[in-house]
């Protein structure tokens, strides 16, 4: 039976709405803020642990961002246990593509996803550039 997840979280102020369990990146306008990832393979900052609405972001609410440890994430397709994953274009996670060099890895899956939008646990190893061939 799986146990609890532990991690290191940090508060960041999002520049706009961020969905729960989606990967975030540093804001392009203010590096002390974050934004939901919108570019596949972007260098990840971490994973948002709560839902942040547009209104929340407008008043400066600080979001709980998991930057180390194990985090729940949302898969963009079926993914096996132990797969290296990176950020998809919508903040979900996707398996690192074979034969693609220098991808920014978000982490390693600890549970499997049978289909898109399944929740999975990911051991975060953000910023690690990986090469698979």
TANORGI-V118760 format. One record per residue. N is the residue number from 1. RES is the residue in three letters. SS is DSSP state (A for helix, B for strand, O for the rest). OMEGA is omega in degrees with one decimal (999 if undefined). Layout:
# TANORGI-V118760
<<N/RES/SS/OMEGA> <N/RES/SS/OMEGA>>
This chain:
# TANORGI-V118760
<<1/UNK/O/179.9> <2/UNK/O/179.2> <3/UNK/O/-178.2> <4/UNK/O/176.1> <5/UNK/O/177.8> <6/UNK/O/179.7> <7/UNK/B/176.7> <8/UNK/B/-179.9> <9/UNK/B/175.9> <10/UNK/B/177.8> <11/UNK/B/174.2> <12/UNK/B/176.9> <13/UNK/B/178.2> <14/UNK/B/177.3> <15/UNK/O/-179.4> <16/UNK/O/179.5> <17/UNK/O/176.5> <18/UNK/B/179.3> <19/UNK/O/-179.3> <20/UNK/O/178.3> <21/UNK/O/174.4> <22/UNK/O/178.3> <23/UNK/B/176.7> <24/UNK/B/177.3> <25/UNK/B/174.6> <26/UNK/B/177.1> <27/UNK/O/178.4> <28/UNK/O/-178.3> <29/UNK/O/180.0> <30/UNK/O/-174.5> <31/UNK/O/176.5> <32/UNK/O/178.1> <33/UNK/B/180.0> <34/UNK/B/176.8> <35/UNK/B/176.8> <36/UNK/B/-179.6> <37/UNK/O/179.1> <38/UNK/O/180.0> <39/UNK/O/178.7> <40/UNK/O/177.9> <41/UNK/O/-179.5> <42/UNK/O/177.2> <43/UNK/O/-174.3> <44/UNK/O/171.7> <45/UNK/O/-179.5> <46/UNK/B/-177.6> <47/UNK/B/179.8> <48/UNK/B/-176.4> <49/UNK/O/-178.8> <50/UNK/O/178.5> <51/UNK/O/176.7> <52/UNK/B/-180.0> <53/UNK/O/176.0> <54/UNK/A/178.9> <55/UNK/A/177.1> <56/UNK/A/-178.8> <57/UNK/A/-178.2> <58/UNK/A/179.9> <59/UNK/O/174.7> <60/UNK/O/178.4> <61/UNK/O/178.7> <62/UNK/B/-179.0> <63/UNK/B/176.8> <64/UNK/B/-178.0> <65/UNK/B/176.1> <66/UNK/B/-178.7> <67/UNK/B/179.7> <68/UNK/B/179.3> <69/UNK/B/179.8> <70/UNK/B/-179.9> <71/UNK/B/169.3> <72/UNK/B/177.2> <73/UNK/B/178.1> <74/UNK/B/-178.5> <75/UNK/B/175.9> <76/UNK/O/178.6> <77/UNK/O/175.8> <78/UNK/O/179.7> <79/UNK/B/-179.3> <80/UNK/O/175.0> <81/UNK/O/178.2> <82/UNK/O/179.5> <83/UNK/O/170.9> <84/UNK/B/-179.2> <85/UNK/B/177.1> <86/UNK/B/-179.0> <87/UNK/B/172.2> <88/UNK/O/-175.3> <89/UNK/O/-178.1> <90/UNK/O/177.8> <91/UNK/O/174.7> <92/UNK/O/178.1> <93/UNK/B/-179.9> <94/UNK/B/179.4> <95/UNK/B/176.1> <96/UNK/O/-176.7> <97/UNK/O/177.1> <98/UNK/O/176.5> <99/UNK/O/175.4> <100/UNK/O/-175.3> <101/UNK/O/169.9> <102/UNK/O/174.6> <103/UNK/B/177.5> <104/UNK/B/-176.9> <105/UNK/B/173.1> <106/UNK/B/-178.9> <107/UNK/B/-177.8> <108/UNK/B/-176.4> <109/UNK/B/177.2> <110/UNK/O/174.3> <111/UNK/O/-177.5> <112/UNK/O/172.1> <113/UNK/B/178.8> <114/UNK/O/-176.9> <115/UNK/O/176.6> <116/UNK/O/178.0> <117/UNK/O/171.6> <118/UNK/O/174.8> <119/UNK/B/179.0> <120/UNK/B/174.6> <121/UNK/B/-177.8> <122/UNK/B/171.5> <123/UNK/B/-174.0> <124/UNK/B/173.3> <125/UNK/B/-170.9> <126/UNK/B/174.8> <127/UNK/B/-179.1> <128/UNK/B/179.0> <129/UNK/B/-176.4> <130/UNK/B/175.2> <131/UNK/O/175.0> <132/UNK/O/178.0> <133/UNK/O/999>>
